[in-house]
C-alpha cells in the first residue's frame, strides 16, 4: 500500500519527526523539550484529494 499521509511533530514550527505513529515519539520529544511549543500536524502528498 502506498503511503498517502504522515504525521509531523514540530518544535517551535520546525519539523523534528515524521511518520505514522506520533504516539510513540510525542511523550519522549515533550520530555526533552518541556518549555518549547510542540505541535502535531499531518500532511498529504500532492495526488491525494480530500473532498
Secondary structure, 3 states (H helix, E strand, C coil): CCCCEEEEEEECCEEEEEECCHHHHHHHHHHHCCCCCEEEEEEECCCCCCC
